Amino acid sequence: MSVFFRDFFTDPVLFLSFGFLAIVIGLCLFYVYYFMKKINDAEVPEQ
């Protein structure tokens, strides 16, 4: 397992690919939270 961490911090391609993947997943989670909050706070129009 220590070989993976050594390679992870010395190989820029591996480091950046996991870094960008973490950024994309973080953005997805943010937008899920954002839209769910907007939906829950929306007012239902009276008919």
Buried (B, 14 or more C-beta within 10 A) or exposed (E): EEEEEEEEEEEEEEEEEEEEEEEEEEEEEEEEEEEEEEEEEEEEEEE
